[in-house]
Amino acid sequence: MNYFFDTYAIIEIIEENKNYEKYKEDDIITSVLNVGELYYSLLKKNVEAAETWHEKLKQSALLVDAEIIKSAMKFKFENKTKKFSFIDCVGYVIAKERGLRFLTGDEGFENFDNVEFVK
């Protein structure tokens, strides 16, 4: 099974959460938006880690086009009570369109189709 790693999942791998142990050897498939979100999150704690992970992920990160954004905003609108972030909506749509499971610990996605929820 291939996964789309949302930022939450990547951070849990970096922080060595045992619940994410089985995913740490997988190729990390994510978007350029998640790479940016991860970079910002890591900058707050450790500049060197932010730079290392940015370099590791930037070449393989998936690009986002206007059609993906449109679909993601439809998804966000349809689920507005969940208050999903823009980046999470984009990631979820990319995962569905590419036949990847959306790997996250975001409780809002726990019961959605095509989601691998890991706390």
Steps between C-alpha positions, in 0.01 A plus 500: 500500500627846411416798716472874470667631814339809643716733708369350823621155395845624398544680832402186690764304306762766573407493868520118496141434606485121533155497338666618178789253513362282220492799260850634556658286228239594239575759235345821623254624241374847582435835332710813470247666732565239769875546456453871569275435798750250641788743449317772691408263783857375536648852483331575831698219669813420302630690195739220405220241500285736293775531239574127499139396448441769240794371297385140546144561378511789253604305190230237527215720627190499282403824331155649544303637207185711477271198444622331817444821694149530356415142602654555842293813557184311404598235756570770761163663429314168522668436837508855637388391846828306534713816457766316298804701398556595138811282484326196649218530246748520214688197634184295541392574141846421362497169687161403359590603146829309508368183664693561823369463855506828693720440807411732785435531870254784450187381681274682254598247234466191722188356337551618143547264206855450382654607833758318707441659841783458748514694824 
